[in-house]
Structures are given as structure tokens and as C-alpha cells.
């Protein structure tokens, strides 16, 4: 009989070092993101740096389809709550925009200036502000730390208002970190400052889902084992609490390439996100 145990938490939650040419990211996203922004700005279909709060990083970009939007997608970026901003991810709106949806991509105040609970409150404010600019259903998606943040919105202790929650048709968490307790074992926790109380308050896997929530947990088959485990974990727990859930492991995709499907309206990732 064999047993599995995580003994190196840094390795378990490190991605780039285990991907061929993994040091290309996130820089590899900069040019396609800028090109997409420039294209939609020239077409009059981009509204950039819309304020949703008082802090410097309380801004989101809104990308619009041709004609009246069918609804709104909000994409929340990752970076372990410590890095990056909305400018790296604009091109990931392409699939949903082509399918007729508006897409909002917010930045947020990073740790250590903020805490994860505070980031959640900012994301709730961003979703609320974006939803005022687009009618119809709202779909939430996020990657890695962003996966935790969007799942957190549909819990019974959500910082998101009830009226907006009722508009949310689907939450799609991509490679999400849904139990924060393992991250407390990483060196980065000196900056994140997660303690036991915050882990229990902000981990979607330790919280109750709202009534009627529909959740998809999506991960790449070539990702680190802990991301695949955490992906299955949230769906497993929320299924037992009455949520409608789905788990997808996309073959051969790693922690960065797993996002590629969002650029294509016909890709199963985008189709799942927008499914009615």
C-alpha cells in the first residue's frame, strides 16, 4: 500500500519551474493583451480604467461586443494575490466578446497592502459596478487566486449583494486555490498574512454555497497535483451541499495554457462559461 503526502509546499504550489519555457509567463500575455485592447479601442468597443472604488487599483476595463450584449462576464486574474493587474489578460475576453457578451476585467489592491478578505470585498464592488453597465445574466470566471475570488462570491457569507448574486448564472473557477490552509505553509504567507481565521473565512471549500449556484471547476491535466486536487475538492464539497457542479480536467494543459480556450468562442472552456 502506498501513501501520498505533501512535504514540500513550495514545490507543490509552484508552476513555472515545472513547465517547459515556463519563465515566458506572464510576459507572454503582454503583447496579445495590448493588441486586443488597441483593436477594441479603435472600434469604439473598449472602456478602460473605469473606477469602482477609491483605491488606485480599483479600476476595470470593459470590452463590448458588436450590438447589444447578451450579458456580462467578469474575469478575475490570479498571481497569488500578490502580483499582476488587469492589463495582462485583456485578450482572454476575446471568446466571450465574439459570442456577444460584455467582459469586465478588474485590477485590485494586492497583498501585503491588502488582505485576501479585503480583495474579496473589492472584487464584489467591481462586479457590482460592471453589472450596472450591462444588462442580463452575469458569469464569473477567475484563474488561480482569481478562481478562489469568484467562488467566494457565491457563498453564504459573500461580500456580494443579493441582487447581483441573483443575476449570476454560472461561476467557472480555473485552476483555483479553494482551500487557503496549504498556502499558509508557503514562504509567501509572510506577505499574504493568512491566519487560521482568514483561511476559514475566505476558503470556498470551507464555506457553504448559495442556493441555486452552478459551479464548474476547470483545470489543466498537466498542472501540479495540488491544483488538480483543489479543483476537484471544491466541486466535491459543494456537490454535497446542494450545488450543481461540474469538474473538467483539460488534457495536456498546464497552469498558463489552460487559459487559452477563453480566446475562442467555440472552445469548450468559453462554451462552458456561457452555457445557459
KAGI-V707555 format. One line per field, one symbol per residue. phi: phi as a letter, one per 30 degrees, with the letter a starting at -180 (. if undefined). psi: psi as a letter, one per 40 degrees, with the letter a starting at -180 (. if undefined). burial: + if it has 16 or more other ideal C-beta (glycine too) atoms within 10 Angstrom, else -. Layout:
BEGIN
phi->???
psi->???
burial->???
END
This chain:
BEGIN
phi->.cbcbdcbddddcccedccehdddcdedddddddddeddddddibbcchddbaddecdbbcbccddidddlbccccdcjhicbiadddbedddedddddjcdbcbccadddddccddddeddddddddddddcbdjdcccbacieddddddddccdcdddddddedddcacccchdccbdeddddcddddcdidcdddeddcdedcbddddidcbccbbddcddedddddddeddeddedcjddbbcbcdeidcdcdddedddbdcdeddddecec
psi->hiihhhegddddehddeehhfeediedeedddddddddddddeffhhifhheaeidegiiihhiihahieahhhhhiaffeeiiadeeedeeedddddeeiihhhiiihiiediiddddddddddddddddeehiaihhhiihbdddddddddfiefiehidddddehdihhhhfigeheddddeideedddfhiddddddehdeeihiiheihhhhhiieeiidddddddddddddddeeeihiihhhhhehaddeeeddeehdeiddddddeh.
burial->--------+--++++---+-----++--+--++--++--+-----++--+-++-+--++++++++---+++++++++++++--+-++++++++++++-+++++++++++++--+++-++++++++++++++--+-++++++++++++++++++++--+++---++--+++++++++++++-+++-+-+---+-+---++-+++++++-++--++++++++-+++-++++++-+++-++----+-+-++++--++++-++++++-+---++-+++--
END
